[in-house]
């Protein structure tokens, strides 16, 4: 098993300094962003696609520190009907797959995406519950969009010797075990599976270990990310929607497309992301790592730090220590 981190939380550091942080924590695996929702300060995609010399020098940045680049992350919404989002994210994903093949990296992380409700829709539409037949009609349309796209992506991944790992993320067509199974079966995919991001299963109150066991070899990659539930969940449920707007001119806003960005987290949330080890103790992570190891002894598990209560370094340190201690007990 390889333990590492996704460098998005260190976006304000040059690549070399970010890698020094991870090496200093005793981590060996690195995942970098290559497009989609957020910028890619640690992966100059155009330059790397254009030059073997650039690719060699880039990989040397990792190997010289005893690190391995294990994955490129291109999370976005490649199926969005928004003109500034869907086509851009789909193109980013295709370019990322080609770059991964050229770099000799066999894992690309992304999301399935979510289309609109119908051919004329202007915005994505996530169907949470389809008890009404209208929503079944929406899902039928959305799957008719998703299947040909993902059949194409699977073929591109196979051609480049890459496996595409879809994060089971709400607000996407594929967000749980049944939906990833449906996608794989409908497309006949051989190179599309799952990135087991633990956090999004946690806040949906899913059993992470049971999901890993149910998916087995479809789990291609993993992200260690923790969640804590609060008293707000008693009255809001896990579908807490009390986010607030961030002004368009806020210099710290986080883009999710050309003209879209993240909202502000609720002040009294039902749940939130926390540093690994804060929401779930070491014993819990032993069980998760054991289940992942049983799928693949060489499974990559990269920390994704998004806990605002900790600094970047403190959060990564807490997470690394928790995972390392848990792995030592396997």
Protein Blocks (a to p, Z undefined) as FASTA:
>chain_A
ZZdddfklmmmpcfklmmmmmmmnopabdcddeehjbccfkbcfklmmmpmklmmmmmmm
mmmnopacfbdcdddcfkbcbfklmmmmmmmmmmmmmmmmmnopabdcddebjadfbfkb
cbdcddfblkbfklmmmmmmmmmmmmmmmmmmmmmmmmnopacdddddehiablcfklmm
mmmmmnopakbccdddfklmmmnopafklmmmmnmmmlmbdcdddddddfklmmnojmlc
kbccddfklmkbccfbfkbccddddfbdfbdcddehjlpcfklmmmmmmmmmmmomkbcc
ddddfbfkbcfklmmmmmmmmmmmmmmmZZ
